[in-house]
C-alpha cells in the first residue's frame, strides 16, 4: 500500500493547529515551505517536512547524514532567505 505524502497545505495546517508554528501564519508557513523546497536537497527536505508535520525534532537525523557541509550550507542559505522573502 502506498501512502501519499502530506501536501504543503496539510503540513502547514497541522503545524499551526498543533501550536508548533511559533506564531507563523499560514501564508508565512507556505512561503517558508517554498523556500525550503527550492533550496534543500531531497534528504533534508524529507527530514524538515516530516518534522513540521509530525512535530519531531529531526536535527539528530540530519546530523547523521553523510557530508555535513551539504547539510549545514543549505540550511544556512535557507535561513538567510526566509526573512527577506517570507517576513
N, C-alpha and C positions, 0 to 999 in steps of 0.2 A: 504494500500500500504506500503510495506517495502522498506526503502531506505538503501542501503548498506553504511556502514561507509567508509570514505576515507582510502585508503591504506597508508602504510608508505611512499611510494614514492610520492603519491599525497600530503600528509601533508607537507613533506619537500619541494617539488616543490612550493607549494603555499606560504609557509612561506618565502622562498628565493625570489620568484618572486615579492611578496608584499613588499620586503625590510625590513622584520622584523626579519631576522636571525642574525643580528649583525655581519656580515662577516663570518658566519659559512658556510662552503662548503656543498655540497650535501652529500659527504661521512661522514663528521663530524655530520651532522644532522641525517643521518641514524644510525650512531653509538650511538648518544645520545638517539634516539628513542629505540634502542635495550636495552640500559642500563635501561632506564625508564621502559620499558615493563617488564624487568626481576625483577625489584625491587619494583615497586609501586603496590598497590592493585588496584582492578578494579575501585573503585570510584575516586582515584587520577589519574589513567591513563585516565579515561574519561574526567576529567576536564583539565588535562595538554594537551592532544592531541587535544581536542576541542579548547583550547586557541591557540595552534600552528597553527591549520587550519584556524580558524576564525579570530584570532587576538585579541580576548577579553582577558582582564586580569581576570582570574578566581580565583585569590587568595581569594577574599571575599567569593566565594562559598566554597573553600577549608577550610576556617576558620570556616564555619558554619557546617562542617561535625562533627559528634559526635566523641568523644575520640581523642582529638587533638594530643596526643602523637603518635597515629597511623597515623597522618598526618605529623608531624614535623620530626620524626625519619627517615621514608623512604625518605623524600625529602633531608635531610642532607646526608644520605647514598648515594643517587644518585649523589649529588653534589660532594662528595668525590671521587666517581668512575669516573666521567666524564673526569677530566684532565688526569689521567694516562691511561685511556682506549681510549679516543677519541681526544686527543690532545688539 
